[in-house]
Amino acid sequence: MTEPYTLADALPDQIKRVTEKKERWQQMMREHDMGPGMQLTINIMQAEIERGVKALASGDVAEMLAAHQSLADYNDDD
């Protein structure tokens, strides 16, 4: 029997996924002149990641759900 996949499992997965996307975008910024719009998006991603980390640390389920949804809204298209 497998363990249930809970919000406490899913949120760290989303944090990791968006962190990896942010790092790819930072690499693109170093390699190409992408302009200030991309940096703004990277900053917003970082704020959402920090929100997720804070929600996990606090154990606030409502904030964890909100953070999870915000992170899940980022697609994997680069």
Buried (B, 14 or more C-beta within 10 A) or exposed (E): EEEEEEBEEBBBEBBEBBBEBBEEBBEEBEEEEBEEEBEEBBEEBBEBBEBBBEBBEEEEEEBBBBBBEBBBEBEEEE
